[in-house]
Amino acid sequence: MAEFKAVIVQCGNEEYAIAVDSVVSIEKMEKINPIPHLPEYMLGLMKIRGELVPILDFEKILYGQSAANMQEVRIVVVQTEDLYVGLVVLDAKEIMEIPESSLTTSGLMAYSRTPYFTSVANLDERMITIVDPVILSKTLAGMDEIGDYVHSQAIQEQ
């Protein structure tokens, strides 16, 4: 039986899964350098292991309220097509192997505003929504400009 290996994170009262292959690291919240005129969900840039990483408030994206000021939040650094992105989550709980037989897309068709939800793991005691960080980075307004800015900053540092 095939399995989907994922990092389970929490936002609000819900659990979300991000494929282990996409996750670069899980970090504690450090100093974030704010950048003016960014979308509300974009907290700024943080230097993580020598890389400039845009930090997105995943709680704000999903629920309209910020997790940035809460205690013990984590930043899940994910690889998108051409850039690392940090997602602020309430908790990065565990690495889990989810049986592919438990994944379903039914019910997600109604969510046209969240195309980055690719499926739902319907498990015995819990329901976990699968998030694709590449689709997330492509569908959020302003991400192209953020990527261009990060790349220009990296060039200036060289």
Secondary structure, DSSP 8 states (H G I E B T S, - for coil): --EEEEEEEEETTEEEEEEGGGEEEEEE----B--TT--TTEEEEEEETTEEEEEEEHHHHHHSS--TTSTT-EEEEEE-SSSEEEEEESEEEEEEEEEGGGEE-TTGGG-TT-TTEEEEEE-SS-EEEEE-HHHHHHHSTTHHHHHHHHHHHHHHH-
